[in-house]
């Protein structure tokens, strides 16, 4: 399992944003300082208010709207799911710093949550990707 910990300015607002994308709130890992958001059996996102986040590090918390610290990426089973999460992110108050691009074997873009944390999105046709790699290697 992986737990992605994100500093947020408003736990309730961020929780609502991630729920609108299809994450499920884990009440056992949530309180007024944090929301445990479940994406899958393997991926969890912890939304931590700045005071609580600061208990885990002595470093300055970045402003993710102006500074990039990490790019998270979620993969999807088809192009429609990529489109759907971008629509949901924008409808829930997020932004789209990089629109979806169709590169044939790969399809995706990026959205940001209200605090500016970037989530890349991708669908890949692995057979076409492998064929492209073989073609490039033999050219």
N, C-alpha and C positions, 0 to 999 in steps of 0.2 A: 504494500500500500504506500501511497505517497500522500502527504499532507502539504498543500501549498498554503503558506501563511501570508495573508495580505493585510497591510495596515489600511484602515478605512476611517474616514472622518465621521461617518454616520452609520452605525451598525444596522439599524432598522432599514434605512434607505438601501444600503448595499444588500441586505438580506432579500428585500423585495425585488431588487434587480436580478439577483441570481436565481430566485424562484421563478421569475418570468422567463428565464432561459431554460428552465427544466431541472435545475438543481433542487434537491430536497433538503430541507432543514432537518438536522439531527438534533432534536430537543435535548438529548442527553449531553451533547457537547456545546450547548448554547446557553447564554445568559445575557445580561445587559451589556457586557463587555465584548462578547464574541458570539458569532454564529458559525456552527459547523455545518457546512453545505456539502452534500453528497452528490457527486456526478456519476460515479459507478462504484463497483465493489473495490476498485483499486485507487480511485481518485477522489480525494476530499479537499475542499478549500475551506480554510479557517479565516473568517473575516474578523479581524481584531481591531478594536479601537486603539488609537495611538498610545494611550497610557498603558494598556495591557500589552500591546506589541513591544513597547519599550522595556518591559520586564525580561524580554528574551535577548536583548542586544544593547550594547552601549553605543552603537553607531547612530548617526543622525538618520531619521526616517526621510526617505526621498519624497519629493513631490512627483509622483508618477505622471502628472500632466506635463511636466517639463523635462524630466530626467528618466532615462530608461535604465532599469536595473535588472529586468528579466523579461523574456518573451515566453509566455506559456503557449502551448499549441494543443488543440483538441482535434482528434481525427474523427471522421464521420464515415458512415457506410455508403452514402450516396450524395450527389450534388444537391438534391433537394433539402437534405438535412443541413448542409452548409448554408444554403439560402435562408432556411427557416430560422437558424440561430442569429443570423445577421439582422433579419427583420425584427426578431424578438428583442435583440440588444438595442436597436435604435428606438423601438417603441417603448422600451423600459427606461430610456434616458441615457443610454450609452451613445458612443459615437463610432464612426468607421474611418480610421486614419488611412486605411488602405483598402480600396474596394476589391471585391472578388475578381480574380483573374482565372480564365480558363486556359490552361497550357496543354490541353489534350489529356495527357496521362495524370495531370495534377490540377486540382480545382480548389481555390481557397482564397482567403483574404485575412483581414484582421478587424477586430472590434475592441473598443475600450469600455471598461466599466465607468461609473460616475467619478471614481477617484483617479482614472487615467491608466489603470493596470491593463496591459495589452494581452489579448487572447487571440492568437492566430488560429485559423480554421483550415482544415485540409481534408480533401478526399483524394485518394490515389488509386488509379487502376494499376495494380502491382504487375499484372502481366504486360501491359503496355510499357510500364516503367522499365521492367527487365529487358524487354525487346529493344527499347531505345538505348539502354546501357550496352547491350551486346552489339548493336549497330555501331555505336560510337567507338567501342573497343576494337572493332574489326575494320574500321574505316581508316 
